[in-house]
Amino acid sequence: MPTVKVNDISMYYEVHGQGEPLVLINGAGASIEMLYRLIPIYSRDYRLVLFDNRGVGRTDKPDVPYTTQLMADDLAGLLDAIGIDSAHVHGTSMGGMIAQEFALRYPDIVRSLILAVTHCGGPHSIVPPSGDMAQMYKLPPKAAAEAMLRLCVTEEFISERPDSFQRLLAFTEEHPFVQSSLQKHAQAVARHSTCDRLPEITAPTLILAGDADRVVPVDNSRILETRIPNAERIIFKNAGHMLVEAGDEPHRVTIEFLKRHRIEN
């Protein structure tokens, strides 16, 4: 298993494909397996870097306070250890918060920035009612996995594409979120705050959101767009937090954006 020593942890990572480096940063509680379905989509043209954030999967899980700044520093240490001096950076949900901090702390490393279904945190972010998320921490793992998945997709997706929903459910049950990891990551999300610093981001930025997102309400994407210079924003209609309702469109849009910001050697 490829691991490197980064800060106070041993960090698990994988690299797939050739080309310009593209880093994918996962959301809260999610292990690297959640990204495997994206390997054939992006590794054809990019050197795809996947990893487990601290607190999850095969990366160490120290019992210390977690912040998105700390996890951005983890990523910087990983890229340095594997010899990548710059990369396109794609973050989803909590991963998008880590990506914001990474772009602010390490601007020379970021070739372009993709922020999916995420927010800037602090008093400027728009949060959903906390009841659903709070209840999940009290459920046994299998029930928690289903509750989380139902929150991340729309009711229309569940009713109109039951086979797809069942496949997603089987996957989440096979690779369940670890509640202790979710709690640590939830603390990092609660501490995240970049709104006042977002105008300092210099990388070309693409913002993706679903207008039916019940985890990160879509208006958060407008806040990011107005604060990040020259950012582009695309909203997917009737799509929830996972954007699965939009099919391959988020990936098509992302690849088109990446190609426009290709670095010629």
Secondary structure, 3 states (H helix, E strand, C coil): CCEEEECCEEEEEEEECCCEEEEEECCCCCCHHHHHHHHHHHCCCEEEEEECCCCCCCCCCCCCCCCHHHHHHHHHHHHHHCCCCCEEEEEECHHHHHHHHHHHHCHHHEEEEEEECCCCEHHHCCCCCCHHHHHHCCCCHHHHHHHHHHHHCCHHHHHHCHHHHHHHHHHHHHCCCCHHHHHHHHHHHHHCECHHHHHHCCCCEEEEEECCCCCCCCHHHHHHHHHCCCCEEEEECCCCCCCHHHCCHHHHHHHHHHHHCCCCC
